Amino acid sequence: MIALRLLLLVLLLCFVLPVRMSQAQGNADSTTADVDESAISVEERRRTLTELSTAARQFLDNGQTLEAARALNRVGRLQLSLNSLQDALAAYREALTILKQIPDPSTNISSLNGLGKTYSRMGKCADAQTFLRRAITLSEQNSYQDGRAEALLTLSACQNFDDHALALKTAEEALALWQSIGSKRGIAESYMTVGDYQFAQSNLPEATQDYEAALNLWRELNDMDEQADALIQLGFIEYRKGAWQNVFTFLTQAQGLVNEKANPYRMGQITSGLAETFVESGLPETGIDKYREALEYYHQSQDRRASIVTLWAIGKAYYVLGNNPEAVRNLQQALADAESIKESTIVAMCNDFLGRSFGAMGDATSAQSHFEVALDLYTRVKNPMEAARVRALLGRIYQQQGKVETARNYYQKALETFRALSDRVNQSATLYALGVLELRQNNLNVAEDYFSQAIEATEQMRRSSTSRDLTAAFSDTVQERYESYIDCLMRRNRMEPEDGFAVRAFEISESARGRSLAELLRATQTDILPGIEPQLAEQEKSLRQSLRVKDDYKVAMLGRSYKKEELDALESELARLEADYKQVTETIRARYPSFNQITQPLAWDLKQIQEKVINDDQTVFLEYSLGEDRSYVWAITHNSIRSYELPPRSQINAAAGKVYKLLASPPAVQTESELTGATNELAEMVLSPVDAELNKRKVIVAADGALNYIPFQILPAPSTNNQPLISSHEIINAPSATILGELQQQAERREPPAKVLAAFGDPIFESDHAQRHDANGEQLAMRSLEAVRLRQALRDIELNGDAFDPSVIKRLFYARRELANLRDVAPERSTFIAAEYDATREQLQKADLTQYAILHFATHGLLDPKRPENSGLLLSTVKPDGQTQSGFVGLQDIYALHAPVELVVLSACQTALGKDVRGEGLLGLTRGFMYAGASSVVASLWKVDDEATAELMRQFYINMLQKEMTPAAALRAAQNSIRQKPEWRSPYYWAAFTLQGENHMLIKPAQIAGWATLRWKIALALALMALATFIVLRHRRNKLLRAKEEG
């Protein structure tokens, strides 16, 4: 993301104000302005320009000096619209010279305003104000309100460089004048300008109101081009909020109003806005393509400055992508062009990112050279923020060169600036860099202090870091800060084992986990408050956005010259917003306790975890933290904690990757032996050190890195005679001990559900619809060779970018059998199964899932590891009548579900996978369902065999519902049973499914519990009846015997 000042430079100063000022010209002379506006294309304007220049000469030759001056004013206006600023100056000056012979106030004022606009466009505000003051004075003397209003609007643009409040006041004065005149065009133009100034000060609600008012007027005037301009500005406001979908909506609306050939500049604005939005929403490749389109538009409009900034943006996007050679190529071209027009700020920006790109390529010499140029330029233009960032980057270069003291000085000077500017993002990144420097010097006490401060600053940050900030440069993710802190504490533990450093390191590891889910939700603009009243949710979102942009604006303000009154006003506004936000969030927290778990995750300490999570003698909790130089695992029981050092991340990830590759491939003679060797190698790294702790029945694993891809139940351990852990242990996975504890608390508070099972599966896809209605009324898919192929089919649908074609998806052959097995096992009255055409996205979203203990899916899973928000499950994509419908249940849909069930079963391929986030695990469907309310999730780690899965699920449900096992015990028993079958002995068939989450509960809905109680009551009643009958019969028998004896 571009930092605030840069965003305003690129999106506002470069792309907005030039158009705004050129369009404002001519309001004083509406007749000639309308004529000139009809020449909308570049070719038409040039043709009109030639005709007007010829006419001006003819007027002069004929002695018609007033008409000549008016023609020259129109020439100047057209030159401005073509960005020919020197030619515009010449035209207006000549007009002003001519008017000395025949003074005409309105034409004279028009010339003065034209000169003021042109100088303002050139950045020469002192010259501009000279002519604008003359225009205002002359307008007042002649009661010419149009001319005065126009001059005030242009004057405000110059004032805005130094005094935002004064600029806004001047623009509002111009607005009032236009309103008094009744000029809709002048009013609309003033609203646009006022909106620009509100936007620049991060007053987004006010800016929105102004732009919308202008948009309505442009619609009344039927001015398509200006409507597009207003829509673009509304799109930029949504960009500042991070509401990417709304940006696309506004910009595409604007695009539909613009004549591409007639107005390439406006198309450049729109396309560059789309490009930046694509980059920010996780599609940088598409963003680069859009930037290239924008670049072509700017070439057509002959706007060099916009072209150079766009070229710089392309280079920056390549840097973000990691394609540094291409980044260098574009940035060097942009640098040469910027130097040719002497744009110091853009030159500094190019050198800045050239330094970053060369640094990423390992060319420290070139990186240092470019950073030094950037530092000098940022210092000259009085931009302390950017100068401090570059100074910190130079510190890293010196550190890499072994110049520790120089590096330390650069870091500390940068840190002073960030603290003075209240920039927590870059402050925390620089503290981390200092911590790493001291850690490598083995100054553990000093390093710990820096890491502690970095973590504290990180926790206080309200906004996500950006590519413009130092976060991406100094740490691949914020997680690296926690890892370095952990490494520092564990190194101290090695020297002082009795001082509690291992416990502190474990608690830091816990605090690092859980953050990434919130970051993902913010990044994908997911509604983090599903179920909350819409008005309250919208209020929270609006205030959160306002606080973020005001914080950004404060950082920007402190990085330039400002007035104390301006800062005081901003501080007052921030205080008000903070108070309002606190009030709203307190209301939300009181009604929805889960809000805190997502927005402000807090880690439990060791004592809480031992008391509430590992509260029996049969459980051990293993938490892994993989690091660059060394890794660690903590083994925790209800009364002990032990830590062990493991090999570096690279070694563990390589071994885990080898195991996963073999696991996920259909078994063969050679791969089976390779798998045995690979699992032994991995177990030696990650299990052997904790073998003494594996004397418990339950093993809970909080994995890290590539270990998230490994089902630990397959790993052998010395304590199990090198048999897989599943032979003697229940294996449960968890993102963290804290999250597991929260899931357990939720489960304890939940009322027993009334019903057992809701299942969705065997959906119908487009490719299947026609097959169900062939001439014989049979399914073609069931015939001969195709039937054989389908029996061997894997659940292998995988999202693959543009190559993904939903029309080729086929039904899962064994999904029908799987659902039939569920009907046989689960009580009929407490089971809901949606299959075939009934298994729809709409049916899922409207289902009352609070009634059920289990939510089951038997369908295709779609996986996008790079962008987990694009992953999901696929339900029916076609209706019985053949009409298509949306069947994709994406991650955001899952977050929005209200599914407080005890267990979710995802009987689909790779549903446990997602984005590999260090310290967090795999963010995907599993975490999505946990956020939706599920206590635990059973999901798969690779593409699973369809037939084996159907049998595994049958046994799993029998174990849970009929043998009354916990889900963890039921899954273990089912997997142990499946692996005894010769044809399914390979872990490929049985080990893919893992359990994440709460592991204590038995699936006993109220209805089943009630039926069980009823069964005992009936049995007791029958026993009592039998006893009574026996007593009566015995009494009668005895009576008869006595009667016989007496007789």
N, C-alpha and C positions, 0 to 999 in steps of 0.2 A: 504494500500500500504506500502511496506517496504521502509524505508528511504534510501537515496543514499548509505551511507556506508554499511548498512546492505544488500541492494540489491547487491552491488558489492561483499560483503563477501559471500552471499549465491549463487548468480548466477555466479560470476566470480572466486573468490578465491577457493571456495569449489568445484565447478562443472566444471571449465574450465581449469585453469592453471595446475592442476595435470595431466590431459590428454595431454595438449599441451606439457609439459616437457617430458613426457614419450614417446610421439611420436617423439619428436625431436631426441631422443637418437638413434644413429646408422647411422646417415647420412654419417659419415666418412667412414663407411665400408658398402657400398651399397649391396654387395653380401650377406654377412651374415645377414644384416638387412632384406633383402627381404625374406630370408629363415625363419627368426624368425617371420616376419609379416604374413606369411602364417598360422601360428598357432594362429588363431584368437579367438577361444573360450577359456574359462578358463581351461577346461579339457585338451584341446590340448596344451596349454601353460605349464600346469603342467607336462604333459607327455613329452613335448620337454625339459623342465627343468631337469627332471630326466635323460633323455638320455644324455643331455649335461654335467651334473655333472659327470655321469659315464665316459663319453668320456674324460673329463678333467683329471680324476684320471688315466685313462689308458695312456693318453699322458705323464703324469708325470712319471708313472712307466716305460715307454719306453724311457724316456729321451728326449721326444719331447716338450721341455719347451715352445717354441714360440706358438705351436699349443695349448698347455694347457692354456696359458695366453689368447689367443684369445677365446677359449671356455668359460673361466671364465668371460670374458667381456660380452659374449652373455648371460651367466647365470645371471649376474648382470642386464642386460637390461630386461630380462624376469621377474626377481624379482621386478624390478621397476614397470613393467606393472601390476604385481599382488599386488602392494602396500606392498610388504615385504621389507621394507626399510633397516632394520638391516641386513637381509640376502644379500641384494644388496651390502651394504657396505663391508661385509665380502668377497664377490666374487671379487669386484674390488680391495680391498686391497691385496688379495692373488695374483691376476694377477700382480699387481704392484711389489710385492715382487719377484715374479718369473722373471719379466723382468729385474731385477737388474743383473741376470746372463747372459742374452742375450739381450742387449738393441735393441729394435726395435721402432723407433720413432712413426710410425703411431699407433701401438698397445699400446705403452706407453701413447700417447695422448688420445686414446680412453678410457683407464683406468682412467686417470686424469679427463677427461670430465664426465665419469660415476660417479666418486666420487663427483664432483662438483654438478651434477644434484641431486644426492641422498641427499646430505647435504642441498641443496636448498629446496628440497621437505620436509625436516624435519624442515625447518625454521631456520637452522643454517647457516646463510649467511656468517658469518666471516670464518667458515671452508670451505664453498663452494668456496669463492673467493680465498682462498689460493691455492686450487687445480686448479681452473680455470685460475689463473694468470700463474701458472706453465705450463698449457696446451697451453696458448697463446704464452708464451716465446718459448717453444719447437717447436711449429708450425711455428713461425717466423724463428727460426734457421734452420728449415728443409724445409722451403717454402711449408708447408703443409696447404694450404688454407682451406681445408675441416675442419680440426681440429680446426683452428682458428675461422672460422665462427661459428662452433657449440659451442665453448667456449664462444664467444661473446653473442650468443643468450641466453645461460643459465645465463651468468653474468648480462645481462640486467634485468632478473627477480629479482635478488637480489637488483640491484640498484633501481628498481621500488618502493621498500618499503620506500626509503628516498628521491629519486630525480627522479621525473617522466620525466623531460626533458632529464636528462643524460641517463636514461633507454631507452628512445625513440631513442636518438642519437646512442647508442650502438647497438640496434636492427637494425637500418637502416644501420649501418656499416656492420653488419652480412649479411643483405639483399644484399648489394652491392657486397660482396665477393661471395655469392652464385651465383649472376647474372654473375660475371666475370668467374666463373667456368662453368656455364651453367647447374647447377643442379636444375631441376624443383622442385624436392621434397624439397630441401633446400630453394629455393625461396618461394615456397608455405608456408612452415613452418614459414619463416620470415615474410611474409605478415600477417599470422595469429597472430603472436606475436606483430607486430607493431599495428595491428588492436586492440588487447587487450589493449595496452597502450593508444591508441587514445580513445577507449571506456571509459577507466578508468578516462580520463580527460574530458569526455563529449564532445569530438570532434566527434560527430556522423556522419557527412558527410564523414570525413576522414576515420573513422573506417569502414564505409560501403564500401568505395572504396577499402580499403585493403582486407576486407573479400571477396568481389566480385572477386578481382584479384586472391586470393587464390582459391576460388571455381572453377574458370575457369581452373586453373592448375590442381586441383585435378580431374576434369572431364577429362582432357587430359591424366592423369595418370591412369584413371579408378579406383581411390581409393574411394570406396563407403563410407567407414567409415569416411574419412577425408572430403568428400563432406558433409556428415551429420553434422560434427563439424562446418563447415563454415555456413551451413544453420541455425544451432542452434544459432550461434553468431549473424547472421542477424536478427533472431527472437528476441534475447535479445535487440537489438537496437530498434526494433519496440515496445518492451515492455517499454523501456525508453520514447518513444514518446507517449505512451498511445494508440497506434494503435492496439487494441486487435485483430481485424480480421487478420491483417497482421502477427501477432505473430502466430496465429493458422496456417496460410498458410505455413510459413517457417518451423515450428516445425513438422507439419504433413508430409511435403516433406522429412524432415530429417528422420522421423520415417520409411518412406517407403524404405530408403536406408540401414537401420541397421538390422543386423541379431540378433533378440531378444535373442536367446540362446547363441550366440557367444559373444555378447558384452552387457551384462546387465548394465554396468556402463553408456554407451552412452544412453541406453534406460532410465536409471534413470534421466540423464540430460534432455532428451526431456520431459519425463512425469512430472518432477517437474516444468519445465518451463510452460507446459500446465496447471498444477495445479495452479500456482500463477496467471496465466492469467485468469483462471476461477474465482478465488477469486476476482480479481480486476474488472472483467467485470460484477460482480453482481451475480455470481453463486457459492457461497462458498461451498454449499453441494457437487456439482460436483468437485470442487477443492480439497476437503478433500479426496474424492474417488481416485482422481488422485495422490495425495500425498501418499496415502497408496500403490498404484501401484509402485510409485517411490521408496518407502521404501523397498519394496520387491526386486526391482532390485538392490539397493545398498547392501542389505543383500547378494544377490547372488555374487556380485562383491567384497564382504568383505571389503567395504570401511566404516569404523566406523564413520569417521567424517561427511561424507555426510549423513549417516543414522541418526545421531544425529540432524543435522541441519534440516533435513526433518521432524523428529519427533517434533522438536520445531515449525516448520511451521504449522504442524497439530494442535498443541495446540493453536497457535496464531489464526488460522482460526476459531477454536471453540470459542475462546474469542470474535472474531468479530461477530460471530453468536449469541452470548449471552448464549451459552451452557457452562457456567463456570465450572460445575463439570467435564465435559469431557475435557475441556481445562486444568484443574488442573491435571487430571490423566496423560495426555500426556506430559505436561510440567515437571511434577515430574520425569517421566521416562527419559526424555531427560536430565534433570538436573543430575540425578545419572550417566548416561552414560558420560556426558561431564566432570563431576568431576573425573571419572575413568581414563580419558585420559588427564586430567589437561589442558583443553581448557578454559582458563579464560574468553575469550570474550563470548563464547557460554554459560558458566555458568552464566555470568551476564545477558545475554539475557533471559535465562530461569527464573532467579529470578525476573527480571523486569516484565515479563508477569504473573508470578505467583502472584506477588504483585497486579497487575491490576485485575486478576481474583478473588482473595480472597477479594479484595476491593469491587468488583461488587457483591459478595455474602454476603457482610456485615460483614466479618471477618476482622476487622481492625487490630487486633493483629498480625495475620498471614501476612496480607498485609504489615504492617510496618516492620516486620522481614525480609521479602524477599526484600523489597525496600532498606533497610539498607545494605544488602549484595551486591545488585546490585550497589548501590552508591559507596561502597568501591571498588569494582572491576573496575567499569568504571573510577574511579579516578586513580587507580593504572595503568591501561593500557593507561592513558592519553587521555580519550575520553570525553572532556568537554561537548559536546552536549548531549550525553546520560546521563551523570551525572546530568546535569541541569534539564533534563526532570524528572528523578527520584526524584530529590530534590523537584521539584514542586508537584509531586504526593505525596511525604511525607508531604508536606505542607497541602494538602487536608486532609490527614489522621489526622493530628494534629488539623485541623479546625473542623473535625467531632467529635473529642474528646473534643472540647471546649477549646483547648490550643491556643487561638487566637494570642497571641504575637509570640509564636513559629512558628505558621503557617505563619504569616505575614513575619517573617524573612526568612523562607525557600522560600516563593514566591519571595520576593524581591531579594534574592541572585540568584535564577534561572533567574529572569528577567534581571539582570545585564549580565549574560552569554549570553542570547539570543540576547540582544542588541549588545553586543560585536561581536557576530557571525553573525549579520545582519539576524537573523532568524525571519522573520515577523510572520510566522505561529504560532510558539510557543510563541513568544512575545505577540501576540494578545490574545492567550488563557490564558496566565498567568495574563495579565492585567484584563481580564474578571474575573478570579478567585479572584483577589484582590478586584475588584469592588463588587463581591458578598459578600466577607468577610466584607467589610466596610458597605454594605447595611444592612446586618444582625445585625451590631452593631449600626445601625441607624445613621451612619456618612454620611449623604446624600451628602454633598458637596464633600467629598473625593471620595465617591463611584461614583458620577457623573463624576468626573475627570478621574477616571480609565476607566469607561465605554466609555467615549468619546474617550480616547486614543485607547481602544480596537477596537472600531468601525472604527476609522481612519486607524489603522493598518490592519484591515480586508479588508477595501476598497482598500488598496494598494497591497494586495496580488495578485500575478499573477497566482499562482497555487492553485488547490483545496487541502484541508487538507487531511491528510492520517491517517490511523489507528495507525501508528507509532508515529504520532504527538500527542499533548495533546488535540487537538480539541475534539476528541471523548470522552476523559476522563472528560473534564471540561464542555462541553456543547454538548447535544445530537445533536444539529445542531448549525450552526452559528446564526440561528434565535433566539436562547435563549439569545444571547448577546443583540440583539435589544430589546427583551422583558424585560430583566432586566433593561436596560437603560430607557425604557418607564415607568416601574414601579417606578424607582427612580425619574424621572421627575414628574410623577403624584402624588407621595407622597409629593414632594416639592410644587406642585400646591395646594394640600390640605391645606398646611400651608401658602402659599403665592399666593392666587388665582389671583392676579392682575399683576403678574410678567411674564405672558406669557409662563409658563411651559407647560400648556395644548396644546398650539399651537406647541411648540417644540416637545412634545411627539407625536402629530399627524404626524408631518413632519418626525420624526424618523420612525414611523410606515410605512409611505409611502416609505421611502428609503429602508426599509427591503423587501418590496414587489417587485417582478420582478427579484430579484437576482437568484432565484431557477431555473427559466427557462434556464438561461445561464449555470448554474451548470449542469443541466440535459443534455443539448446539449453537453457540454464538456465530461461528464461522458459516454455518449453513442456514442461518436465520430461522432455525427451528423454533416453533412456539414452545417456550420452556414452561408454559403454564396451562397445559391442556386441562379442561374441566373447570377452570376458574371463570367467573362471570366475565363476559367479553369487555365490559366497560372498565373493570378493574385491571384486567390484563393489558388493555390498550393504554391505560394510565401509567402502569408500571413501565411498559415498553417505551412510551414517549418520554417519561422522565429520565429513564436510563440513557436513552439516546442523547437527550439534552445535556445531561451531566457529562457524557463522554465528549461531545463536541465543545462544550464550554471548557473542559479541562484542556483539550487540544488548543483551543484559542488562547488560554492563559499561557501555555508554554510558548506559543507563537508570539504573543504580546511581550513577554519577558525577554524574548530574543531580539527585540528591536527597541528603538526609542519610544517611550510612551509617557503619558501624563499620569500623575498620581491619581487624579480624579477618575481617569479611565480605569485604572487598576482597582480602585476602591469600589467603583460601580460593578465591576466584574465579580469581585469578591462577594459583594452583597448579593448579586444574582446567584452565585454558586451556593451561598449559604441558604438562600431561599429554596433552591432546587434540592439541596441536600435534605433540608427539613421536610419538604413535600415527599421526597422519595422514601425517607425513613418512615414517615407516617403510612405510606402506601404499603411498603414491604412489611411493616409490623402487622398490618391488617391481613396481608396474604399469609404471613407465617402463622398467625393465629388460626387461620382456617385451613391452611395446607402446609403441614410440617415438612413435606418432602421438598418444598421450595428451597430451604436451606441446603439440603443435600446436593442440589444441583448448582446453585449460584455461589454458595460459600462452603464448600466441603471442608469439614473439620475432622482431623484424624483422632482416633482413640489412642489413649496411652496404653502402655504395656499392661498395667494393672486392670484396666477395663477389659482389655482383650482376654486376659487370662480368666477373669471372673465371669465374663458373659459369652465369650465365643468358644474358648477351649476349657470348658468347665467340667470335664470328666477325666478319668484316668486312661481312657482308651483313644485319645486324640493327640496327634502331633501336627503342628502347623509349620510348614516350610515356606519361607518368603525369600525369593531370590532377587538379587540386584546385580546386574551385569555391568561391569565397568571397563574402561579402555585398558587400564594396566592390570587390574585384578578385579575379581568379582567376589560376591559374598552371599552366604545363605545363613538365615537365622532359623534355628529349630526351637520351637516354643511349645511347651506343655502348660498345663494349668498351674504348675508351680516352679517352672524353670525356663531359662533362656540360654541357649548356647549359640555361638557364632563360629563360622568356618570360612576360611579364605578359599576361593576357587580360581581356576584359570581365567585369563582375560576374556572379554566378551567375544573377540574375534574367534578364539579357539572353540568356545562353547557354541557359538552360532554356526560355525562350520560343521561341527559334529552333529548338531541338531538338524541342520539343513540336509545333511547326508541321510540321516535316519528318516526324515520326513519324505524325501524324494523316493526312498525305497518303499516306505509305507503306502504312499499314495499311488503306487504302480501295481497293476495286476501281478500276482505272484508267479514266479518262475523258479526253476531249480536253482539257478545261479543267484537270483536276487534273494532267495530265502537265506542262503548261507551268508551273503553280504549283509543282510539285515541283522542277523545274529551278531556279526562282528561289529557293526555300527552301533547297535544298542548297547553292547558291552562297553564300547569305547565311551559313549555318552554317559552311561551309568557310572563309569569309573570317575568321570569328572564331577557329576552333580549329585550322585547318590551315595557313593562310597564314603565321602567325608562325613555324612550324617547317618551312617549305617547303624551306629549304636542307638540312635533315636528312633529307629524304625521297629520298635517292639510294641507298637500300638496298632489297634485294629483299623482306625481311621487315619488317613493321611490327607491333610488339606494342603493344596499347593497354590501359592500365589507366584506365578511364573513371571519371567521377564524375557524380553527379546525373542529369539527364535524358539525358546523353550515353550512359548505359548502355542506352538504348532505341534507339540509332542504330547500324546496321551501317556502320562506317567505310568499307567497301569501295565504297559508293555515292558518297562525297564526292569532288568534283573538287579537284585541286591544280594550281597553275601548273606544277609540275615534270612533270606528266603531260598537258600541253596541255589542261588542263581536262577530261580524260577521268576517269572514276571510277577510284579507286585500284586497283580489282580488275584493271584492264587491265594493270597492270605490277607489282603488289605482292601478296604473300600477307599477309592480315590475320589476326592472332591476337589474341584477347581474353584478359585475365587479371585476376583480382581485385587482384593486386599482384605485384611482382617477387619478393618473398619467397615467396609461395604458389606461384608458377610454379617457382621454384628447388626448393622442397620436392617438387613434383610430378615434376620431372625426376629428383631423387635417388631417389624411390620407383620410378620407371620403370627406372632403371639397376640397382637392387637386385633387381628382379623377374625371376624365371626366365621364359624364353619359354613361353607357354602351349602346351598340346598341341593345342588346336583353335582354329578361326578365329572362329566366329560362333554366338551364342545370340540368337535373335529371338523376340519375343512380339508378336503382332498379330492384327488382324482378329477381335477377340473377339465373342462373342455376348452381346447385351443382352436384357432382358425384352421389349422391343418387337419384337425380331427372332425370338424363339423360336417363336411361333405361326406366323409367316410361313414358316418353314422346313418346316412340316408341313401345308400346305393340301391340298385334295382332289386336285390334279393333281401333287403332289409337287414343285412349283416354288416359287421364292421370289417372292412377290408384289412384292417391292421391285424386281424386274428388269423389270417390265412398264411399257409405254407411258409415260404422263406422269410417273409416279412414278420411272421409270428416268431420265428426263431430269432431274428435280429432283435425284436423288441424284448424277448425274454432275456437277452444278453445285454440289453441297454442299461446304461448307467444313468444315474441322475446327474447328467453332465452338462447341463446348461450353464453357461458362464458368460457374464457380461464382457464384451470385447469391443468397447468403443463403437466406432461407426460400423463395424462388421456385424454387430449383433442384429439378427433378423428374427423378430418374434414369430413370423409366419412359419418357421421351420420347427418350432417346438412341438414335440409329440407328447402324448399322455404317457404317464408312467405305468408300465404293464402291471406291476404288482401293487400299485396304490389301491386298486379296488379290493384286492385280497386283504390288504392291511386294514382297510376300513371295515371289511367284513369281520376280521378278527376282533376289532374293537367292539363291534356290536355283540359278538359272542361273549366277550369277557366282561364288559361294563354293563351295569344294570340298565335295562331298556328304558325304564321310566325316567331315569336321571341322565340320559345321554341324548345329545343333539349332534347329528352328523349332517353336514352340508356337502353333497357330492355332485359331481358332474356340473350341470348348468346352474345348480343352486350354490355351488362353491364360488361365490363372487366377492369382490372387494366391498361392494355395497352391503352385502349380508354380514360380513365381518364387522364393518364399521357400525352397523345399527344393532348388532347383537348385544344383549345384556350379559357381559362376561363376568359380572360380579356374582352370578349364580353358580359358577362352576369352579371345581377344584383343579381341573386340568384343561389346557387348551392345546390341541394337537393339530399339526399341519402335515399332510402327506402330499407334497407337490414339489415343483422345481424351485430351487434357490438360485438367485442371481447374485454374482459376486463382483464387486469392483473394489479391489484392495487399495487402489490409489485414492478413490473418493468414496468412502463407505456410505455416504448419503445416497449414492446411486444403487446400493445393494438392496435386495429385498426378496420377497416371495411372490410367486406368480399364481394367481387364481384364474378363473374362467375369463377368457378374453372374447368370448362370443356368446350371444344369446340364442335361445332355441330357434328364433326366426332368422338367424344368420347375421344379424346386426352385430357389429363389433362393439366392445366396451373395454374400459380400462380394467385390467386385471392385476396390475402391478401394485403390490403393497410395499412401498418403500420405507426406508428407515425413519423418515419423518412421519409417515403414517403410523408406524409402530409406536413412536414416542407419543403420538397423540391419542393412542388407544387408552381406555380405562380398563385395565386387565389385572385386577388384584387377585390373580389365581395362585395356587400353590405351586403349580408346575406348568411350564410350557415345553412341549416336545416338538422339535423341528426336524421332522423326518424328511430331510432334503439334503442336497449335497452342499458341503462346505459352509453350513449355516453358522458354525462357530467362528468362522474367520471374519476378517475385517481389516481395518487399517492397523498396522503394527505400530502402536505408540509406546515408546520406551517407558517402562514404569507403570503403564496403565494396562498393558495387555492388548488384546485385539478388540478394537472398538467396532462392533458390528451389530448383527441382529440380536446376539445374546444380551449385550448391554442395553439395547433398545427395549427388549421385553422386560428386563429388570427395571428400567426406568418407568415402563408402563405399569408396573406394579407386581410383576411376577416374583415369587420368592426364589425360584430356581428354574434352570433351563437345561434341557438335554438337547445337544446339537452335535453336528458332525464336523470333522476336521479335514476331510477330503471327499472326493467323489465316491459315493458309496454304492455297493452292489444292491440292486433293487430287490432281488429275491431274498438275499441274506438279511437285508434290513426288515423286510416284512416279517420274517421269522423272529428276528431279534426283538422287534416291537411286540409281537404276540407274547413272547415269554416275559418280557419286561412288564407288560400290563397284568399278566397273570400273577406275577410275583407281587406287584403292588396291591392289586385290588382283591385278589383271592387269598394270597398267602400273607397279606398284611405286612409287607416289608417296606422300609423307607425307600425312596427313589434311588439313593446311592447303593443300598444293599440289593435292590431289585435289578439295577443295571449290572452290577457286578455278577450276580447269579446268572443273569441272561447271557452275559458275555462269556462267562466260564462254560456255560452249557453249549453255546455256539462253537466255541473253539475246540470242543471235544469231537465235533463232527469232522471226519477226515477232509471232506471237500471244502470246509470253511476253517481249517486249522490256522491258516495264515492270519496275522493281525489285520491284514488288508480288509478282511470281511467283518471282523467283530470289534476292532479297537477304535474305529473312527468316532464313535459317539462318546461324549464326555458330559459329566454333570457339573454345572456351575451353580453356586449359590447355597441356599439354606439346605441343611442335610439331616435335620432331626425329625421332621414331621412325618407322620403317617397320613396317607390320603384317606381321610375319614370324614366325608361331608356329613352334614346334619341328617340327611335323608337316610344314608347308610347307617349312621350311628343310631338313628331312631328305629330303623328296621332291625338292627341287631338287638336293641333293647326289647323291641316287640317280640322278636323271636324267642328271647329268654323268657319273656312273660308268658308267651303261648306255651313254651315247653314246660314252664313251671305249672301253668294251669292244667295242662294235660296230665302232668305227673300227679297233681293233687286230685284230679278227677279219677285217674287210674287207682290212686290209693283209696279214695272214697268208695269206688266201685268194689275194690278188693275187700274193704272192710265190710261193706253191705253184704256182699256175696258170702263172705266168711261168716258174718253174723247169721244170715239165713241158713247156711249150711249147718252151723252149730245148733241152731234152733230146731231144724229138722231132725238132727241126730238125737237131741234131747227128747223130742216128741216120740221118736221111735222107741227110745229106751224106756220112757214112761209107759208107752203102750205095751 
